[in-house]
Amino acid sequence: MKIRLAFVVALVAGSFTTPVLADAREEARAQVDFGIDVARRGLWREAIYRWQRATEIDPTYAEAFNDLAIAYEHEGQLDKARVAYEAAVKLAPDNPEIRQNYELFKEINDRTGADKDRP
């Protein structure tokens, strides 16, 4: 009886966990999409807010960190951009778009010395 009960508890727990995670990703994706829309209209502060929210809602969403990094870079917040890029690369090391964005960021900032206060 204990084994059956443990199986039922595990089954029920698993069935509630997956939808919650899926809901978080969907909510985060909505924030990312909204951020993209406002960034296209030049509203970078709003885009940053939306992408920050997306990363808070789903801290595993590498593309949200990538978008946030791009926005920080655009706004001249290079230390924040580096941190966001590093989070994106850590979450999705095999994503070529994220890796390329980060490499270009490092190349430009290392060459100009704009981010020289970072180790």
C-alpha positions in Angstrom: 0.0 0.0 0.0 2.8 2.4 0.8 4.4 1.9 -2.6 1.1 2.6 -4.4 0.6 5.7 -2.3 4.1 6.9 -3.1 3.5 6.3 -6.8 0.2 8.3 -6.7 1.9 11.2 -4.8 4.8 11.2 -7.3 2.3 11.1 -10.2 0.2 13.9 -8.9 3.2 16.1 -8.0 4.7 15.6 -11.5 1.4 16.5 -13.2 1.2 19.8 -11.3 4.9 20.8 -11.8 5.0 20.6 -15.6 2.0 23.0 -16.3 3.4 25.5 -13.8 6.7 25.5 -15.6 5.0 25.8 -19.0 2.8 28.6 -17.7 5.9 30.5 -16.5 7.6 30.1 -19.9 4.5 31.3 -21.7 4.2 34.3 -19.4 7.9 35.1 -19.9 7.5 34.6 -23.7 4.7 37.2 -23.7 7.0 39.6 -21.9 9.8 39.0 -24.4 7.4 39.5 -27.4 6.1 42.7 -25.9 9.7 43.9 -25.3 10.5 43.2 -28.9 7.5 45.2 -30.1 8.4 48.2 -28.0 12.1 48.0 -28.8 11.2 48.2 -32.5 9.4 51.5 -31.7 12.5 52.8 -29.9 11.1 52.4 -26.4 14.2 50.8 -24.9 13.4 51.5 -21.3 10.1 49.7 -21.6 11.8 46.8 -23.5 14.4 46.5 -20.7 11.6 46.4 -18.1 9.8 43.6 -20.1 12.9 41.5 -20.6 13.8 41.9 -16.9 10.4 40.7 -16.0 10.8 37.7 -18.4 14.0 36.7 -16.7 12.4 37.0 -13.3 9.4 34.9 -14.3 11.6 32.3 -16.0 15.3 32.5 -14.9 16.2 29.7 -17.4 15.0 31.7 -20.4 18.3 32.3 -22.2 16.8 34.3 -25.1 15.3 36.7 -22.6 18.7 37.3 -21.1 20.1 37.8 -24.6 17.5 40.4 -25.5 18.1 42.1 -22.2 21.8 42.3 -22.9 21.2 43.8 -26.3 19.0 46.5 -24.7 21.5 47.3 -22.0 24.2 47.5 -24.6 22.1 49.8 -26.7 21.5 52.0 -23.7 25.2 52.1 -22.8 24.8 50.0 -19.6 27.8 47.8 -20.5 28.4 46.2 -17.1 24.7 45.1 -17.0 25.0 43.9 -20.7 28.0 41.8 -19.9 26.2 40.1 -16.9 23.1 39.4 -19.0 25.2 38.0 -21.9 27.1 35.8 -19.5 23.8 34.5 -18.1 22.5 33.8 -21.6 25.6 31.9 -22.6 25.6 29.9 -19.4 22.0 28.9 -20.0 22.4 28.1 -23.7 26.1 27.6 -24.5 25.3 25.9 -27.9 23.0 28.7 -29.1 25.0 30.3 -32.0 23.0 33.6 -32.0 23.6 34.2 -28.3 27.3 33.2 -28.5 27.8 35.5 -31.6 26.1 38.4 -29.8 28.3 38.0 -26.8 31.5 37.6 -28.8 30.7 40.8 -30.8 30.0 42.6 -27.6 33.3 41.5 -26.1 35.2 42.3 -29.2 33.9 45.8 -29.5 34.2 46.6 -25.8 37.7 45.0 -25.4 38.9 47.0 -28.4 37.5 50.3 -27.3 38.2 49.8 -23.6 34.7 50.8 -22.9 34.2 48.0 -20.4 37.8 48.1 -18.9 36.6 48.3 -15.3 35.5 44.6 -15.6 38.1 41.8 -15.1 
